[in-house]
Amino acid sequence: DINLNVLRVEGYRHFCNKLWNATKFAMMNLEGYQVKPLADVMKDLQSQDRWILSRLHRTIGEANKSMADYDFGSATSCIYS
């Protein structure tokens, strides 16, 4: 038996909707943007930016592992937090 918390599902739906809208906004405003090599960008970053990127890197790793293990709840939780 699996407990299904409807409020939790609704919260995830709202979160996914926010991700969708943020992605649409970014795609509309990044048209024609050329990505620079990471090595060129890293040398100009401040410590706060490096910290954010380290957290992003860790979150991507956790989410990918959870998705590979079919642990969708953990994947969603790590992305959400």
N, C-alpha and C positions, 0 to 999 in steps of 0.2 A: 504494500500500500504506500502511496505517495501523498503526502499532505500538499495541497495546492493552496497557497495563500494568494487570493485574488488581488489583494491590495499590493502585494509585492510584484505581481505580474503587471499590474497597472502602472506602478512606479517605473518598472523597466521599460514599459512601452513609452512613457513620457520621456525617459532618458534617451531612448533610441530616436525618438522624434527630435530631440534637441541635437543629437549628433547629426542626423540627417539634415536639419536646417543649417547647422554650422558648416557642413560640407558643401551644401548648395551655395551658401554665401561665399565661402572661400573660392569655390570653382568659378563663380561669376566674376570675382575680383582679381583672380590670378591669371586671367587669360593673357597669354604672351609672356608670362614670367619665365625667366631662364634660371634654372637651379645651378648654384655654384658648387664646385667640389667641396666636400666636407672639410678637407684639410685647409682650404682657404678661409672657410667660415670660422673654424675652431680657433684660429689664432687671434681673432678679433672679439671673442666672446668674453663677457665678464663672468665672475664666479657664480652669480645667480643663474645666468643662462646655462652654464655647464651643469649646475645642480638640477635644473629643470630637465635638461636632456638626459642626465643619468637616471632620473626617476622615470622618464618616458621609456628609456631603453629597458629598465627593469620591468616595467609594466607590460611592454610588448612581449618580453620573454615569458612572463608568467601567463599572459593571456594565450600565447601560442601553445604553451605546454598544456594548459587547461583544455584548450580546444582539441589538441591532439589526443588527450585522454578522454574526450567526450564529457568533460566536467564543465558544462555550460554555466552552471551557477557560479562556480569559482571564476571563470573567465569574465563573466559579467560583473561580478563583485570587484575584481581587481581593476577593471576598466573604470567602473563607477567611482571608486575611491581614488 
